[in-house]
């Protein structure tokens, strides 16, 4: 799987600055296209994935302009789900932003990838997971899911996120990602990734406002740079999920 010609191809929705695809590429995959509406984020993506196609609106892409890929990944907007932002009025998947999940599902139906990777805040467990799983089932996909904290992979913060891995119902092999052996898998991941501590310099110790005051970073630049970082998937977690997918794909090829 290490050669690009043999690697699983990836298409990314709601790409942000590419944390998901970076992790999947570290697991041996190759990014073909990305969809991201934010102009600053698209410039970051263009720098690191110059050969990938880029689009700016999930509502206008589909089988007519996206090439088929083995894996579609994406963390659809969490604003209508997140406890931090919707404590008084959680709209969930009925909200205009988190409701973009249904565009994600449409693209899955049109492209029929081998695998789907969905990432979101852990509040999805009680604010719409059943609808996400229902849409995946309607598309003909089985799914496994688990909340994975970034702290288990060497990050100095909790950042608990749900990861859903889906695949066509006919392709199921028990324990793909989050089955009976998950505790063992998580311990192994912590042993490897946890020893690779993600270091944070003193300039990242406090909020961006203090960074500006203490280090002279202009407010405009600080907001522009730190917001995408705050929204990004921790690549080490995505790499772990990517490795499990690559292992599952290898098992399928051997069984064929």
C-alpha positions as CSV (number, residue, x, y, z in Angstrom):
1,X,0.0,0.0,0.0
2,X,3.0,2.3,0.2
3,X,3.2,3.0,-3.5
4,X,0.9,5.7,-4.8
5,X,-0.4,3.5,-7.7
6,X,-1.6,0.9,-5.1
7,X,-2.8,3.2,-2.4
8,X,-6.5,4.0,-1.6
9,X,-7.6,7.3,-3.2
10,X,-9.2,9.9,-1.0
11,X,-11.8,12.7,-1.6
12,X,-12.3,15.2,1.2
13,X,-15.4,17.2,2.0
14,X,-15.4,20.1,4.4
15,X,-11.6,19.9,4.2
16,X,-10.6,22.8,6.4
17,X,-6.8,22.8,6.4
18,X,-6.5,19.1,5.6
19,X,-6.0,17.4,9.0
20,X,-8.1,14.4,8.0
21,X,-6.4,13.7,4.6
22,X,-3.0,14.4,6.1
23,X,-3.5,11.6,8.6
24,X,-5.0,9.3,6.0
25,X,-2.0,10.0,3.7
26,X,0.4,9.1,6.5
27,X,-1.5,5.7,6.6
28,X,-0.6,5.2,2.9
29,X,-3.5,6.8,1.0
30,X,-3.5,9.5,-1.7
31,X,-5.7,12.6,-1.9
32,X,-7.4,13.3,-5.2
33,X,-9.8,16.1,-4.5
34,X,-10.9,18.5,-1.7
35,X,-14.0,20.6,-1.1
36,X,-13.7,23.6,1.1
37,X,-15.6,27.0,1.1
38,X,-13.1,29.1,3.1
39,X,-10.7,31.0,0.9
40,X,-7.9,31.0,3.4
41,X,-8.2,27.3,4.0
42,X,-8.2,26.6,0.3
43,X,-4.9,28.5,0.0
44,X,-3.4,26.3,2.7
45,X,-4.7,23.2,0.9
46,X,-3.2,24.4,-2.4
47,X,0.2,24.7,-0.8
48,X,0.2,21.2,0.6
49,X,-1.8,19.4,-2.0
50,X,-0.9,21.2,-5.3
51,X,-2.0,18.3,-7.5
52,X,-5.4,17.7,-5.9
53,X,-8.5,19.2,-7.5
54,X,-10.3,21.8,-5.3
55,X,-14.0,22.9,-5.1
56,X,-15.6,25.4,-3.0
57,X,-19.2,24.2,-2.4
58,X,-20.5,20.8,-1.3
59,X,-23.9,21.7,-2.7
60,X,-22.6,22.0,-6.2
61,X,-20.4,18.9,-6.4
62,X,-21.2,15.3,-7.1
63,X,-20.8,12.5,-9.6
64,X,-20.9,15.1,-12.5
65,X,-17.6,16.8,-11.4
66,X,-15.9,14.6,-8.7
67,X,-13.8,11.7,-9.8
68,X,-14.5,8.3,-8.1
69,X,-12.4,7.6,-5.1
70,X,-11.9,4.7,-2.6
71,X,-12.4,6.9,0.5
72,X,-14.6,9.9,1.1
73,X,-13.7,11.7,4.4
74,X,-15.0,14.8,6.1
75,X,-16.1,16.5,9.3
76,X,-19.3,18.2,8.4
77,X,-20.1,21.5,10.4
78,X,-20.7,21.0,14.1
79,X,-22.1,24.4,14.9
80,X,-25.7,23.2,15.3
81,X,-24.5,20.2,17.3
82,X,-21.8,21.4,19.6
83,X,-22.7,21.9,23.2
84,X,-20.4,24.9,23.4
85,X,-22.4,26.8,20.8
86,X,-26.0,25.4,21.1
87,X,-26.6,24.9,24.8
88,X,-29.8,27.0,24.7
89,X,-31.1,26.0,21.2
90,X,-29.6,22.8,19.8
91,X,-30.8,22.5,16.2
92,X,-28.8,19.4,15.4
93,X,-29.1,18.1,11.9
94,X,-32.0,20.4,11.3
95,X,-29.7,23.4,11.5
96,X,-28.5,25.1,8.3
97,X,-24.9,24.3,9.0
98,X,-24.8,20.8,10.5
99,X,-27.7,19.9,8.1
100,X,-25.0,19.9,5.4
101,X,-24.6,16.3,6.4
102,X,-27.3,15.5,4.0
103,X,-25.2,16.8,1.1
104,X,-22.4,14.6,2.3
105,X,-24.9,11.6,2.2
106,X,-26.0,12.6,-1.3
107,X,-22.4,12.6,-2.5
108,X,-21.9,9.1,-0.9
109,X,-24.9,7.8,-2.8
110,X,-23.6,9.2,-6.1
111,X,-20.0,8.1,-5.8
112,X,-20.3,4.9,-3.9
113,X,-16.8,4.8,-2.3
114,X,-15.3,1.7,-0.6
115,X,-15.1,3.6,2.7
116,X,-16.5,6.7,4.3
117,X,-14.9,8.5,7.3
118,X,-17.1,10.9,9.2
119,X,-15.7,13.1,12.0
120,X,-17.6,15.4,14.4
121,X,-17.9,16.5,18.0
122,X,-18.8,13.9,20.5
123,X,-22.1,15.7,21.1
124,X,-23.3,14.0,17.9
125,X,-23.8,10.9,20.0
126,X,-27.0,12.5,21.5
127,X,-27.7,15.1,18.8
128,X,-28.2,13.2,15.6
129,X,-26.0,10.1,15.4
130,X,-29.1,7.9,14.7
131,X,-30.0,10.0,11.7
132,X,-26.4,9.9,10.4
133,X,-26.4,6.1,10.7
134,X,-29.8,5.9,9.2
135,X,-28.7,7.9,6.1
136,X,-25.6,5.6,5.8
137,X,-27.8,2.5,6.0
138,X,-30.1,3.9,3.4
139,X,-27.1,4.4,1.2
140,X,-26.3,0.7,1.7
141,X,-23.4,1.1,4.2
142,X,-22.7,-0.5,7.6
143,X,-20.9,1.7,10.1
144,X,-18.8,1.5,13.2
145,X,-18.0,4.4,15.5
146,X,-16.0,5.4,18.5
147,X,-15.0,8.6,20.3
148,X,-11.3,9.1,20.1
149,X,-9.6,11.7,22.4
150,X,-6.6,13.5,20.9
151,X,-4.9,13.1,24.3
152,X,-4.6,9.4,23.6
153,X,-2.4,10.2,20.6
154,X,0.0,12.6,22.2
155,X,-1.9,15.9,22.2
156,X,-1.9,18.1,25.4
157,X,-5.7,18.5,25.4
158,X,-8.7,16.2,25.4
159,X,-10.5,17.1,22.1
160,X,-12.9,14.1,22.2
161,X,-14.2,13.5,18.7
162,X,-16.5,10.8,17.2
163,X,-15.2,9.0,14.2
164,X,-17.5,6.9,12.0
165,X,-16.2,4.5,9.5
166,X,-18.7,3.1,7.0
167,X,-18.4,0.6,4.2
168,X,-20.8,-1.3,1.9
169,X,-22.9,-3.9,3.7
170,X,-21.5,-6.7,1.6
171,X,-17.9,-5.9,2.7
172,X,-18.3,-6.3,6.4
173,X,-15.5,-8.0,8.3
174,X,-15.9,-8.1,12.1
175,X,-13.8,-5.7,14.1
176,X,-12.8,-3.3,11.3
177,X,-12.1,-0.4,13.6
178,X,-14.1,-0.3,16.8
179,X,-15.1,-3.9,17.4
180,X,-14.3,-6.2,20.3
181,X,-10.6,-5.6,20.1
182,X,-10.9,-1.8,20.4
183,X,-9.5,-1.6,23.9
184,X,-6.4,-3.5,22.7
185,X,-6.1,-1.2,19.7
186,X,-6.4,1.9,21.8
187,X,-3.7,0.8,24.1
188,X,-1.4,0.0,21.2
189,X,-2.2,3.4,19.7
190,X,-1.4,5.2,22.9
191,X,1.8,3.3,23.2
192,X,2.9,4.5,19.8
193,X,1.3,7.9,19.4
194,X,1.3,8.9,23.0
195,X,5.1,8.5,23.1
196,X,5.3,10.9,20.1
197,X,4.1,13.9,22.2
198,X,2.7,16.8,20.2
199,X,4.6,19.6,21.7
200,X,3.2,23.1,22.3
201,X,5.5,26.1,22.6
202,X,4.8,28.8,25.2
203,X,3.2,31.0,22.5
204,X,0.3,28.5,22.4
205,X,-0.3,28.2,26.1
206,X,-3.2,30.7,26.3
207,X,-5.9,32.0,24.0
208,X,-5.1,33.8,20.8
209,X,-5.8,37.2,22.4
210,X,-2.9,36.7,24.9
211,X,-0.7,35.5,22.0
212,X,-1.3,38.8,20.3
213,X,-0.5,40.8,23.5
214,X,2.6,38.8,24.4
215,X,4.1,38.1,21.1
216,X,3.0,40.9,18.8
217,X,0.9,38.8,16.4
218,X,-1.6,41.1,14.7
219,X,-5.2,40.3,15.7
220,X,-6.3,39.8,12.0
221,X,-3.6,37.3,11.3
222,X,-4.1,35.5,14.6
223,X,-7.8,35.0,14.0
224,X,-7.3,33.9,10.4
225,X,-4.6,31.3,11.4
226,X,-6.0,30.0,14.7
227,X,-9.6,29.4,13.7
228,X,-8.7,26.8,11.0
229,X,-6.3,25.2,13.5
230,X,-9.1,25.0,16.1
231,X,-11.5,23.4,13.6
232,X,-8.9,20.9,12.3
233,X,-8.8,17.2,12.9
234,X,-5.7,16.0,14.8
235,X,-3.7,14.2,12.0
236,X,-2.4,11.5,14.4
237,X,-6.0,10.4,15.2
238,X,-6.9,10.3,11.5
239,X,-3.7,8.3,10.8
240,X,-4.8,5.7,13.3
241,X,-8.2,5.4,11.7
242,X,-6.6,5.3,8.3
243,X,-4.3,2.4,9.3
244,X,-7.3,0.4,10.4
245,X,-9.0,1.0,7.0
246,X,-5.9,0.0,5.1
247,X,-5.6,-3.2,7.2
248,X,-9.3,-4.0,6.5
249,X,-8.8,-3.4,2.8
250,X,-5.8,-5.7,2.8
251,X,-8.0,-8.4,4.4
252,X,-10.7,-8.0,1.8
253,X,-8.1,-8.4,-1.0
254,X,-6.7,-11.5,0.5
255,X,-10.2,-13.0,0.9
256,X,-11.2,-12.3,-2.7
